[in-house]
Amino acid sequence: MIGRTAPAADALRQALSSVAEIQLSRPEHVGAVALSGDGHWLASRGSGGTARLWDVTNPAPVPVVLRGHKFAVHALAFSGDGHWLATGSLDNTARLWDISAGAPTAEPIVLRGHQAGIEAVAFSRDDRWLAAGSRDGNARVWDVSAGAPAAEPVVLRGHTSWVVDLTFSDDGRWLATGSLDKSVKLWEITASAPTTEPGALFVHPAVVTQMAFSDDGRWLATGSTDSSVRLWNITAGASTAEPVLLRGHEAAVWAVAFSRDGHWLATGSRDGTARLWDMTTGAPAASPVTLRGHESDVLALAFSEDGHWLATGSRDGVAWVWDVSAGVPAAEPIVLRGYGSPVSVVAFSRDGRWLAAGSEDGTLRWWPLQLDGLIDLACRAAGRNFTRIEWEQYFPGQAYHKTCSQWPEGK
């Protein structure tokens, strides 16, 4: 990852802010983006019931178009082992695409049973289970390690409105489903199958917008349109206890995310701010760090796998990257401009090599997050080396040398 202390990294932060952008998609809403764990593939929704696969290792990628859904694709997820891409569609089906094969467009496995469109899909961390949440108020869970994953899924019933979000805990014990009925249900995943009776029911006074489990399996965070975030302790014997209430946002909370190092819970709101709640203090509700600067709703959040960076996407058309390992996380974010409409999704690859962001104007961009990749991208975009004046500005006291070997020294 980009180092915080190296002078070269400071200069590359400027390059990342201004030139490290690749426009990929046609004008269509990029409502879902996923990055494979190995950093090889980026998936985005396409038009007319298609999804697209982009090889991010290719400097001039041509998308692989995945066809077959009859209506729009609303959800995407990669398995952690890089074997499968799951797509969920308004045609009431999910599909499993084998991306480990030489031809990802080969006939997918079609997962049927829902009676309305699918709004969310997720793999368990061990890649055994795939869950899909639907507008029919149910979730279905398939064992994708079985020889015939399309066979009878486990059906999780009980919500009275759309299931709009679902997520597995990292330890594989729980699946949480969130619904427009203002409730979150917690389903236990046993060795043989998910239980069909929820282990806990959490109720909000308003619609639940997004959920996230902490890496240690202790907490489930839920955001709501009532401007609050609730932290539910899901450890044994405490799953029905009163939640820790996190207040401070002045409007609906659209996004929540935990850092994998267990330090931070991030929340993004319609009030234009993101907040960092310190989970290491024992009192996360006390003194959150407020990240200001966006001029409209913070719609999307993502932490890098190592917990070093937090990306925020906003309705103002800008994505920002915050160094949350710094002493003052709110200071000097990297600003990624260039979007003409809301940035609705941000995602880091698990291997830490890539950051992707998608906008409602159909623009999909990604940035490499390792020094070698940044240098190469900055050199190709700038078409020249640093001038002497720029070198003195970014590397004071250091002897001048060429950053881009293919270009002559700057003057």
Secondary structure, DSSP 4 states (H G I P E B T S, - for coil): ---SS-HHHHHHHHHHHHT-----S-SS----EEE-TTS-EEEEE-STT-EEEEETTSSS--PEEE---SS-EEEEEE-TTSSEEEEEETTS-EEEEETTSS-TTSPPEEE---SS-EEEEEE-TTS-EEEEEETTS-EEEEETTSS-TTS-PEEE---SS-EEEEEE-TTSSEEEEEETTSEEEEEEB-SS-B-SS-SEEEE-SS-EEEEEE-TTSSEEEEEETTS-EEEEE-STT-TTSPPEEE---SS-EEEEEE-TTSSEEEEEETTS-EEEEETTSS-TTSSPEEE---SS-EEEEEE-TTSSEEEEEETTS-EEEEETTSSSTTSS-EEE---SS-EEEEEE-TTSSEEEEEETTS-EEEEE-SHHHHHHHHHHHH-SPPPHHHHHHHSTTS----S-TTSPPP-
